[in-house]
Amino acid sequence: MYVYKLLNRFCAPRIVVYNSASITRTKMTSTSQEPMPVKGTEESLPDYKTVDSCIFCKIRNKTVPTNILFEDDKFVVFPDHKPASDNHFLVIPKNHIKNIRELKSSDTEMVEQMLQTGESVLREKVPEFDKELLRTGFHWPIYSIFHLHLHIIYPPPQSLIGRMIFSSYFFKSVDTVLQEIKNQ
């Protein structure tokens, strides 16, 4: 029961609906029954897929104030809003990808670049970090935000809740995800 309450606290109820006729993804929340379609962004931005209700898409578009640590044409890096450690930040692709289940073998290079980008940002903050203590990965199978995001955590979480949330039951390492998508 405690685990259910904990997960419920971090995971808002969401339903993702697929329109099989046109293969259009839409998203519905428990408070609104109106679907929000995936669409391209405004003309001033490059042609990235975005979801209007996605907080990470809003961060990418700079419509939500955030301390952006790094940004290039592919990724944005910013601190996690509930850090599990002294250095806990997220690397998101600018193109909206729902989660690791949507990754294909052609996305291998992107995942590797996300890891390299995250390690590079960490190296700026902690020049001589111990790579053995670095925790990197993606939430699985439960997602709190439906936008692919890589967690960079250093040093590993010390709290019981942090260790549980970032354990192999709810978290997949980058190596595991790469192995899975390469085998598709």
Buried (B, 14 or more C-beta within 10 A) or exposed (E): EEEEEEBEEBEEEBEEEEEEEEEEBBBBBEEEEEBBEBEEBEEEEEEBBBBEBBBBBBBBBEEEEBEEBBBEEBBBBBBBEEEBBEBBBBBBBBBBBBBBEEBEEEBBEBBEBBBEBBBEBBEEEBEEBEEEEBBBBBBBEEBBBBBBBBBBBBBBBEEEEBEBBBEEEBBBEBEBBBEBBEEE
